[in-house]
């Protein structure tokens, strides 16, 4: 099993942000394209991304109906009048 360096992760995340900005692309597409350019599978690229990019991909997935929407604040309604 290969150890993934923090430098590789940081560089990959910076490249994703730059790609999205320059190409008006989605984060999902950027991960796929940049992974292929570097010669590894998108699954490997997914292991290199940080939490802010993961969150942006999740939001993209929700907006395109690829993922179910998650409520921002989970509320539970209860009948507080019963004891």
TAKA-V731491 format. One record per residue. SS is DSSP state (@ for helix, = for strand, . for the rest). Layout:
{{SS} {SS}}
This chain:
{{.} {.} {.} {.} {.} {@} {@} {@} {@} {@} {@} {@} {@} {@} {@} {@} {@} {@} {@} {@} {@} {@} {@} {.} {.} {.} {@} {@} {@} {@} {@} {@} {@} {@} {@} {@} {@} {@} {.} {.} {.} {@} {@} {@} {@} {@} {@} {@} {.} {.} {@} {@} {@} {@} {@} {@} {@} {@} {@} {@} {@} {@} {@} {.} {.} {.} {.} {.} {.} {.} {.} {.} {.} {.} {.} {.} {.} {.} {.} {.} {.} {.} {.}}
